[in-house]
């Protein structure tokens, strides 16, 4: 289970909202302060995913993407679990989380996936969509071939299932990831961020692991 521990540790370090992790760093703040902090820490980027959607509209977007994510998982013969309305606490804030999740601790490549619709606060006044993918890197082979082909990996298939964009040109992203692998240090953590039509795309790379995350803005439902 070493790989799972690594992936969850990275998520805990680099994400505000964490699967399987909670933080007490909101101690001493009111729930309103924590909710405000969560909203302020999510970039609002230009694009269709940053429009002012209602709760029902976001739910519809999620369910449409979820159907594609499930279809993709079945295409790869992956077992997954769907959890609905799980109540938990993150950063001192109550979260109602509905998500699909799988974990493959013995996989050579794709290790884990989370895709969910989170609603914050006791009154569910805010919400966001988020996808996280854990991927095992083979840096030696990547450097020997002199390229990184994101579009040929299951990473792109799940990313497309979320966004619905099956025509994205990955040339620039491939270059960004390859350069980060080539120029990064063994001890360092390299981070790449992009705007995918209003979704914040974050790729975090360590010596042997890549964490891919797509997240929407935090939508205000009231």
C-alpha positions as CSV (number, residue, x, y, z in Angstrom):
1,X,0.0,0.0,0.0
2,X,3.0,2.3,-0.3
3,X,1.8,3.9,-3.5
4,X,-1.5,4.7,-2.0
5,X,0.2,6.4,1.0
6,X,2.3,8.5,-1.4
7,X,-0.7,9.6,-3.4
8,X,-2.8,10.5,-0.4
9,X,0.1,12.4,1.1
10,X,0.5,14.5,-2.0
11,X,-3.2,15.3,-2.1
12,X,-3.1,16.3,1.6
13,X,-0.2,18.6,0.9
14,X,-1.5,20.2,-2.3
15,X,-5.3,20.4,-2.1
16,X,-7.7,22.3,0.0
17,X,-10.3,19.5,-0.2
18,X,-8.9,16.1,0.4
19,X,-10.3,12.6,0.0
20,X,-9.7,10.6,3.2
21,X,-8.0,13.5,4.9
22,X,-9.3,16.3,7.3
23,X,-7.4,19.2,8.7
24,X,-7.7,21.3,11.9
25,X,-6.0,24.3,10.5
26,X,-9.3,26.2,10.7
27,X,-9.3,26.0,14.5
28,X,-10.3,29.3,16.1
29,X,-12.2,30.4,13.0
30,X,-16.0,30.5,12.6
31,X,-17.7,28.3,10.0
32,X,-18.4,31.4,8.0
33,X,-14.7,32.3,8.0
34,X,-13.7,28.8,6.9
35,X,-16.3,28.9,4.1
36,X,-15.1,32.3,2.9
37,X,-11.5,31.0,3.0
38,X,-12.4,28.0,0.9
39,X,-14.1,30.2,-1.7
40,X,-11.3,32.7,-1.9
41,X,-8.7,29.9,-2.5
42,X,-10.3,28.6,-5.7
43,X,-9.4,30.5,-8.8
44,X,-12.2,31.8,-10.9
45,X,-10.9,31.4,-14.5
46,X,-12.5,32.5,-17.8
47,X,-14.5,29.8,-19.5
48,X,-17.9,28.1,-19.5
49,X,-17.2,26.2,-16.2
50,X,-17.0,29.5,-14.4
51,X,-20.4,30.7,-15.2
52,X,-22.9,31.3,-12.4
53,X,-24.7,27.9,-12.3
54,X,-27.5,27.0,-10.0
55,X,-27.3,23.9,-7.8
56,X,-29.5,21.9,-10.2
57,X,-27.4,23.0,-13.1
58,X,-24.1,21.9,-11.4
59,X,-25.8,18.6,-10.4
60,X,-26.8,18.0,-14.1
61,X,-23.2,18.8,-15.2
62,X,-21.8,16.4,-12.7
63,X,-24.2,13.6,-13.6
64,X,-23.5,14.0,-17.3
65,X,-19.7,13.9,-16.6
66,X,-20.2,11.0,-14.1
67,X,-21.8,8.9,-16.7
68,X,-18.8,9.4,-19.0
69,X,-16.4,8.7,-16.1
70,X,-18.2,5.4,-15.3
71,X,-18.2,4.4,-19.0
72,X,-14.5,5.1,-19.2
73,X,-13.8,3.1,-16.1
74,X,-15.7,0.2,-17.5
75,X,-13.8,0.5,-20.8
76,X,-10.6,0.0,-18.8
77,X,-12.3,-2.9,-16.8
78,X,-11.8,-0.9,-13.5
79,X,-13.9,-1.6,-10.4
80,X,-15.1,1.6,-8.7
81,X,-17.4,2.7,-5.9
82,X,-20.0,5.4,-5.9
83,X,-20.8,7.2,-2.7
84,X,-23.7,9.6,-2.3
85,X,-24.3,12.3,0.2
86,X,-21.3,11.5,2.5
87,X,-21.2,14.0,5.3
88,X,-17.6,14.8,6.5
89,X,-15.5,17.7,7.6
90,X,-12.7,19.3,5.7
91,X,-10.7,22.3,7.0
92,X,-13.3,22.9,9.7
93,X,-16.2,23.0,7.2
94,X,-19.0,20.6,6.8
95,X,-19.0,18.9,3.4
96,X,-21.7,16.9,1.6
97,X,-19.8,14.8,-0.9
98,X,-21.1,12.6,-3.7
99,X,-18.4,10.9,-5.7
100,X,-17.0,8.0,-7.7
101,X,-13.7,6.5,-6.5
102,X,-11.3,3.7,-7.2
103,X,-7.9,2.8,-5.9
104,X,-5.4,0.4,-7.6
105,X,-2.4,0.1,-5.2
106,X,-0.6,-2.5,-7.3
107,X,-1.0,-0.7,-10.7
108,X,2.0,0.2,-12.8
109,X,0.4,3.3,-14.1
110,X,-3.0,4.8,-13.1
111,X,-3.4,4.3,-9.3
112,X,-6.4,6.1,-8.2
113,X,-9.3,8.3,-9.3
114,X,-11.7,10.6,-7.4
115,X,-14.5,12.6,-9.1
116,X,-17.1,14.3,-7.0
117,X,-19.6,17.1,-6.4
118,X,-18.9,18.7,-3.0
119,X,-21.4,21.0,-1.3
120,X,-20.1,23.1,1.6
121,X,-21.7,24.2,4.9
122,X,-24.7,23.0,6.8
123,X,-27.0,24.9,4.4
124,X,-25.1,23.6,1.3
125,X,-24.7,27.2,0.1
126,X,-21.7,26.5,-2.0
127,X,-20.3,23.7,-4.1
128,X,-17.7,22.6,-6.6
129,X,-16.7,19.8,-9.0
130,X,-13.4,18.1,-8.6
131,X,-11.4,15.3,-10.2
132,X,-8.1,13.9,-8.9
133,X,-6.0,11.2,-10.7
134,X,-2.9,9.5,-9.2
135,X,-0.5,8.2,-11.8
136,X,2.8,6.2,-11.4
137,X,5.6,7.8,-13.5
138,X,8.4,5.9,-15.2
139,X,10.8,8.8,-15.6
140,X,13.6,6.7,-17.0
141,X,11.5,5.6,-20.0
142,X,10.1,9.1,-20.5
143,X,13.6,10.6,-20.6
144,X,14.8,7.9,-22.9
145,X,12.0,8.4,-25.4
146,X,12.3,12.2,-25.1
147,X,8.6,12.9,-24.8
148,X,5.5,12.6,-22.7
149,X,2.2,11.7,-24.4
150,X,-0.6,12.7,-22.1
151,X,-3.2,12.0,-24.9
152,X,-2.2,8.4,-25.1
153,X,-2.8,7.7,-21.4
154,X,-5.9,6.9,-19.4
155,X,-5.3,10.3,-17.7
156,X,-6.6,12.0,-20.9
157,X,-9.6,9.7,-21.2
158,X,-10.8,10.6,-17.7
159,X,-10.0,14.2,-18.1
160,X,-12.1,14.3,-21.3
161,X,-14.9,12.4,-19.6
162,X,-15.1,15.3,-17.1
163,X,-14.8,18.2,-19.5
164,X,-16.5,16.7,-22.5
165,X,-13.7,18.1,-24.7
166,X,-12.4,15.3,-26.9
167,X,-10.6,17.6,-29.3
168,X,-8.1,19.2,-27.0
169,X,-4.6,19.7,-28.4
170,X,-2.2,18.3,-25.8
171,X,1.0,19.6,-27.4
172,X,1.7,22.3,-24.9
173,X,0.7,20.1,-21.9
174,X,3.0,17.3,-23.1
175,X,5.9,19.8,-23.3
176,X,5.1,21.3,-19.9
177,X,5.1,17.8,-18.2
178,X,8.2,16.6,-20.1
179,X,10.2,19.8,-19.2
180,X,9.1,19.4,-15.5
181,X,10.4,15.8,-15.5
182,X,13.6,16.6,-17.4
183,X,14.5,19.7,-15.3
184,X,13.1,18.8,-11.9
185,X,15.2,17.6,-9.0
186,X,14.9,14.3,-7.2
187,X,13.8,16.1,-4.0
188,X,11.7,18.8,-5.6
189,X,8.0,19.0,-6.4
190,X,7.1,20.5,-9.8
191,X,3.7,22.1,-10.3
192,X,2.0,23.0,-13.6
193,X,-1.3,25.0,-13.7
194,X,-3.6,25.6,-16.7
195,X,-7.0,27.0,-17.5
196,X,-9.3,24.4,-19.2
197,X,-12.3,26.4,-20.2
198,X,-12.8,27.7,-16.7
199,X,-11.5,24.6,-14.8
200,X,-8.2,24.9,-13.0
201,X,-5.9,22.1,-14.1
202,X,-3.0,21.3,-11.7
203,X,-0.3,18.7,-12.4
204,X,2.0,18.0,-9.6
205,X,5.1,15.9,-10.3
206,X,7.5,14.2,-7.9
207,X,10.3,11.7,-8.5
208,X,7.9,8.8,-9.4
209,X,4.4,10.2,-9.1
210,X,2.0,12.5,-11.0
211,X,-1.1,14.0,-9.4
212,X,-3.5,15.4,-11.9
213,X,-6.4,17.6,-10.7
214,X,-9.2,19.4,-12.4
215,X,-11.5,21.6,-10.3
216,X,-14.2,24.1,-10.9
217,X,-14.7,27.4,-9.1
218,X,-16.8,27.3,-5.9
219,X,-20.3,28.0,-7.1
220,X,-22.5,30.2,-4.9
221,X,-26.0,28.6,-4.7
222,X,-27.6,31.3,-2.6
